Amino acid sequence: MYLNTVIFDMDGLLLDSEPLWFEAAVKVMAGYGVALNEEEYATTIGLRTREFLDFWFTRHSISYDELPAAELAITGLVVDHIRNQGKLMPGAIDKILFFSDKDFKIGLATSSPIVIVDAMFARTGLKEYFQAICSAEALPYGKPHPQVYLNCVEALGSHHSSVLCFEDSYNGMIAAKAAKLKCVVVPDPARRHEWRWLAADYVLDSLTNFDDEILRRLNV
């Protein structure tokens, strides 16, 4: 079956929001006496905010009673950042139009809460191109669990063998592959060399590099 459906991740793939999440996380965690550096933060990219906090609260013996307030604080900061200074990743608009022009069904599968998705669409005006928008916010498990991808495939009315996903994180890639979907990854340049990306169907330096030839190879 030929590919006729594409599902995009959002944070770090379409939206240049990972620096915004990092800034918000550093600020909130500092309030609990935790100095979070970039390398530490990178180990939890792709997790939902509550899972991110669960990990770091456990590691630093912070009371779980504080977790809901910390989650709201981080999310609120990121929403404000996106509304005021959010920008798309290189190639994001071009690739959405690339698949739209080919009459692909287009979906979004993200670990972020819907309020973040809404802020992104309000900032970019891209909502009209998406036939399905799925968040793992209320699911029992987020990425690397495949449920958010399975939900998106079902919402689009597609067969798993006809779906191509784009991800930037390891957790997202594992979720897509666990859902039996083809996956192109666009890792952070500093981690592009890591062997773990070999699990993907294709690895790119940038979304701008995806073209008809790569699509043809993925269809073989």
C-alpha positions in Angstrom: 0.0 0.0 0.0 1.4 3.4 -1.0 1.7 6.2 1.6 -1.2 8.6 1.6 -1.2 9.9 5.1 1.3 11.9 7.1 1.4 12.6 10.9 3.6 15.2 12.4 4.9 15.6 15.9 4.8 19.2 17.1 7.4 20.3 19.6 10.9 20.4 18.1 9.6 19.1 14.8 7.1 21.7 13.5 7.4 24.2 16.3 10.8 25.5 17.6 9.5 25.1 21.1 12.1 22.8 22.8 14.1 25.9 23.9 10.9 27.4 25.3 10.1 24.2 27.2 13.7 24.1 28.5 13.5 27.7 29.6 10.2 27.2 31.4 11.4 23.9 33.0 14.6 25.5 34.3 12.7 28.4 35.8 10.1 26.3 37.6 12.6 23.6 38.8 14.8 26.4 40.2 12.0 27.2 42.5 12.4 23.8 44.0 16.2 24.2 44.3 17.0 22.1 41.3 19.5 23.5 38.7 18.5 21.6 35.5 21.1 21.7 32.8 20.6 21.1 29.0 22.1 17.6 29.0 19.8 16.5 31.8 16.8 18.1 30.2 17.5 16.3 26.9 17.1 12.9 28.5 13.4 13.6 29.1 12.5 15.2 25.7 9.3 13.7 24.3 7.7 13.0 27.7 4.5 14.7 28.9 5.1 17.5 31.4 3.7 15.5 34.3 6.0 12.6 33.4 8.9 15.0 33.1 8.1 16.4 36.5 7.5 12.9 38.0 11.0 11.9 36.9 12.8 15.0 38.3 10.6 15.2 41.5 11.5 11.6 42.2 15.2 12.1 41.6 15.3 15.2 43.9 12.8 13.9 46.5 10.4 16.8 45.9 6.9 16.3 47.3 4.3 15.1 44.7 1.9 17.5 46.2 3.8 20.2 44.3 3.5 18.5 41.0 0.1 19.9 39.7 1.2 23.5 40.4 4.5 22.9 38.7 2.8 21.4 35.7 0.5 24.4 35.4 3.4 26.8 35.8 5.5 25.2 33.1 2.6 24.9 30.6 1.6 28.5 31.3 5.1 29.8 30.6 5.3 27.9 27.4 1.9 29.1 26.1 2.9 32.7 26.8 6.3 32.1 25.0 4.5 30.6 21.9 1.9 33.3 21.7 4.6 36.0 21.9 7.6 34.6 20.1 6.8 31.1 18.8 8.3 30.3 15.4 8.2 27.3 13.1 11.1 25.0 12.4 12.9 25.4 9.0 10.9 23.6 6.3 7.8 23.1 8.5 5.4 25.1 6.3 6.9 23.8 3.1 6.5 20.2 4.1 2.9 20.7 5.2 2.2 22.2 1.8 4.2 19.5 0.1 1.9 16.8 1.5 -1.2 18.9 1.1 -0.5 19.4 -2.6 -0.3 15.6 -2.9 -3.7 15.2 -1.3 -2.2 13.4 1.7 -4.3 13.2 4.9 -2.5 15.2 7.5 -2.5 14.6 11.3 -0.8 15.9 14.4 0.2 13.6 17.2 1.7 15.3 20.2 2.5 14.7 23.8 1.7 18.3 24.6 -1.6 19.4 26.0 -4.2 20.9 23.7 -3.7 24.4 25.1 -0.2 24.3 23.6 -1.5 23.0 20.3 -4.1 25.9 20.2 -1.3 28.4 20.9 0.7 27.0 18.0 -2.2 27.2 15.6 -3.1 30.7 16.8 0.4 31.8 16.2 0.9 30.1 12.8 -2.5 29.8 11.2 -1.9 26.2 10.1 -4.9 24.4 11.6 -6.8 24.3 8.3 -4.3 21.8 6.9 -4.8 19.2 9.6 -7.7 16.6 9.4 -6.9 15.1 12.8 -5.3 16.6 15.9 -4.4 14.1 18.7 -2.9 14.9 22.1 -1.6 12.4 24.7 -2.6 14.8 27.4 -5.5 12.7 28.8 -4.2 9.3 27.7 -3.1 6.7 30.4 0.4 6.8 28.7 2.2 9.2 26.5 5.1 8.6 24.1 6.9 6.3 23.8 3.6 4.4 24.2 2.0 4.3 20.7 -1.6 5.2 21.7 -1.5 8.8 20.5 -0.4 7.6 17.1 -2.9 4.8 17.0 -5.6 7.3 17.8 -4.5 9.7 15.1 -4.4 6.9 12.5 -7.9 5.9 13.4 -9.2 9.5 13.3 -7.7 9.9 9.8 -9.4 6.7 8.7 -6.0 5.3 7.4 -4.3 2.0 7.4 -1.0 1.8 9.3 0.9 0.7 6.2 -0.1 3.9 4.4 1.1 6.3 7.2 4.4 8.2 7.4 5.3 10.0 10.6 7.8 12.8 11.3 9.5 12.9 14.7 12.4 14.7 16.4 12.7 12.8 19.7 13.7 9.2 20.5 10.5 8.7 22.6 8.4 9.9 19.6 10.2 7.6 17.2 9.7 4.6 19.4 6.0 5.5 19.7 5.6 5.7 15.9 7.5 2.4 15.3 5.5 0.7 18.0 2.3 1.7 16.1 3.8 0.0 13.0 4.2 3.3 11.1 7.1 4.5 9.0 9.0 7.2 10.7 11.4 9.9 9.5 13.4 11.6 12.3 14.9 15.0 12.4 17.1 14.9 15.5 18.7 17.8 17.2 22.0 18.4 15.3 24.0 17.7 18.5 22.5 14.2 18.7 22.3 13.4 15.0 25.3 11.0 15.3 23.7 8.7 17.9 23.2 5.1 16.9 19.7 4.9 18.2 18.3 6.8 15.2 19.0 3.7 13.1 15.6 2.4 14.2 14.0 5.1 12.0 13.2 4.6 8.3 15.0 7.8 7.4 17.1 10.4 9.3 17.3 14.0 8.2 19.3 17.0 9.2 16.3 19.2 8.5 12.7 19.0 7.3 13.8 21.1 4.3 15.7 18.0 3.0 12.7 15.8 2.6 11.7 15.6 -1.1 10.0 13.5 -3.7 13.0 11.2 -4.0 12.9 10.3 -0.3 9.2 9.8 -0.5 9.7 7.5 -3.5 12.2 5.4 -1.6 9.9 5.1 1.4 7.1 3.9 -0.9 9.4 1.0 -2.3 
